[in-house]
Amino acid sequence: MHLLNKHERTHTKICNFTCKPSGQEYPSMSEMRSNQKSHPPKISKQCKPCGEMFSSVARLTKHELRHKKQDQKMCGEYGKAFKNKYQVSLHMRCQTDQLSLIMD
């Protein structure tokens, strides 16, 4: 019975669902959602370091990882990345200690 009611609404001009971006009215929720997919996403999330805009938190988070990678400190000898210079110095101290153990 539900499918029949849904089908009958397509023949009548009764439209109970309105698309907010366009204002168009639709007889079914599924038709309205299909229409909403055609609208460009609303850009609302901004990256603080560079100001670039994103349509979702997920995309912004993925982008922000690039900035974090740029901020990392690198070990010149081994090519490993660290969050700060202190961690690099600890790493180098460990490497030096390991080398001295091998040499002894």
C-alpha positions as CSV (number, residue, x, y, z in Angstrom):
1,M,0.0,0.0,0.0
2,H,2.9,2.4,0.8
3,L,4.3,2.1,-2.7
4,L,0.9,2.7,-4.3
5,N,0.5,5.9,-2.3
6,K,4.0,7.0,-3.3
7,H,3.2,6.3,-6.9
8,E,-0.1,8.1,-6.8
9,R,1.6,11.3,-5.4
10,T,3.6,11.5,-8.7
11,H,0.4,11.9,-10.6
12,T,-1.1,14.5,-8.3
13,K,0.7,17.8,-7.8
14,I,1.0,17.2,-4.0
15,C,4.6,17.9,-3.1
16,N,5.4,17.5,0.6
17,F,9.2,17.8,0.4
18,T,11.1,21.0,-0.4
19,C,14.7,21.3,-1.3
20,K,16.2,24.0,0.9
21,P,18.9,25.2,-1.5
22,S,16.7,25.5,-4.6
23,G,13.2,25.7,-3.1
24,Q,11.9,23.1,-5.5
25,E,9.2,20.8,-4.3
26,Y,9.1,17.0,-4.7
27,P,6.4,14.4,-4.1
28,S,8.9,12.0,-2.3
29,M,11.9,12.3,0.0
30,S,14.1,10.2,-2.4
31,E,13.5,12.6,-5.3
32,M,14.3,15.6,-3.1
33,R,17.5,13.9,-1.9
34,S,18.5,13.1,-5.5
35,N,18.0,16.8,-6.4
36,Q,20.1,17.9,-3.3
37,K,23.1,15.9,-4.6
38,S,23.1,18.1,-7.7
39,H,23.8,21.2,-5.7
40,P,27.5,22.1,-5.0
41,P,28.5,21.4,-1.4
42,K,28.4,24.3,1.0
43,I,31.9,25.3,1.8
44,S,32.1,25.9,5.5
45,K,35.4,24.6,7.0
46,Q,38.5,26.7,6.9
47,C,42.1,25.6,7.4
48,K,43.6,28.0,10.0
49,P,47.2,27.9,8.8
50,C,46.6,28.6,5.1
51,G,42.9,29.7,4.9
52,E,41.9,27.1,2.3
53,M,38.2,26.2,2.5
54,F,36.7,22.7,2.6
55,S,33.2,21.2,2.4
56,S,33.7,18.6,5.1
57,V,35.6,18.1,8.3
58,A,37.1,14.9,6.9
59,R,38.6,16.8,3.9
60,L,39.9,19.5,6.2
61,T,41.5,17.0,8.6
62,K,43.2,15.2,5.7
63,H,44.5,18.6,4.4
64,E,45.8,19.6,7.8
65,L,48.0,16.5,7.9
66,R,50.1,18.2,5.2
67,H,50.8,21.1,7.5
68,K,51.8,18.8,10.3
69,K,54.2,16.9,7.9
70,Q,55.7,20.3,6.9
71,D,56.3,21.2,10.6
72,Q,58.2,18.0,11.4
73,K,61.9,18.0,12.1
74,M,64.0,15.5,10.1
75,C,67.0,13.4,11.2
76,G,69.6,14.3,8.5
77,E,71.4,11.0,8.9
78,Y,68.5,8.5,8.9
79,G,65.7,10.4,7.3
80,K,63.2,9.9,10.1
81,A,60.7,12.6,11.0
82,F,60.0,13.9,14.5
83,K,57.7,16.5,16.0
84,N,60.4,18.7,17.5
85,K,64.2,19.2,17.8
86,Y,64.3,17.6,21.2
87,Q,63.0,14.3,19.8
88,V,65.6,14.4,17.0
89,S,68.3,14.9,19.6
90,L,67.0,11.9,21.7
91,H,67.0,9.8,18.5
92,M,70.5,10.8,17.6
93,R,71.7,10.1,21.2
94,C,70.2,6.6,20.9
95,Q,71.8,6.0,17.6
96,T,75.2,7.1,19.0
97,D,74.8,4.8,22.0
98,Q,74.0,1.9,19.7
99,L,77.0,2.6,17.5
100,S,79.3,2.8,20.5
101,L,78.0,-0.6,21.7
102,I,78.7,-2.1,18.3
103,M,82.2,-0.6,18.2
104,D,83.2,-1.9,21.7
